[in-house]
Amino acid sequence: MSQPPPKTGRETIYPIAQQYLVKKLKERYEKGLETYGTPLQTFNGRDCLEDLMEELLDGLMYTIQAMLEDKANGNKCDTCSYRHKEGMQEVPITRQRVQGRKQVPRKSRSKL
């Protein structure tokens, strides 16, 4: 899909994002100390790329959830509309066939 260039909006995002992210980083740091007794450190015995991949996949799933809920609430969601235009089935994600195999629900995992 091609999008037009952005037009002048209502707010500049950077200062809001900066304030929000600094607050959230501090909260995550404190939660790590509370939960594990130590901040996140290098060479901690975990595979950080695997942890990152799992977190990114979770983020993508949350994005799809938000888009589907937005669409269900009557708001415009071009990505969700694309699914319907292309004739994709409206079935729960855990029952969709992916490359000829039935996708199974992901195992739960502990959060850092």
C-alpha angles and dihedrals in degrees: 000000000000120000130201119245113276119269127213108291136195104262140020106242101204100077092044092047092046093053092044095047095048089052093047093047090053091049092050091048091052092045090053090052091048095045102037104017091237138066121249107284138183119259092022096148096261130107101245093191091056090048090049093049091051091049093048091050089050089051091052091050091050089050092053090046091052092048093049092047090047090051091047089053089059098258123135113264113173094190092054090046089054090060090056094044091053092050095245113166121258098229133129111278093240090062100045118113112239117193091337095308128102110246114230127208114272118253115252116252136191119260123232 
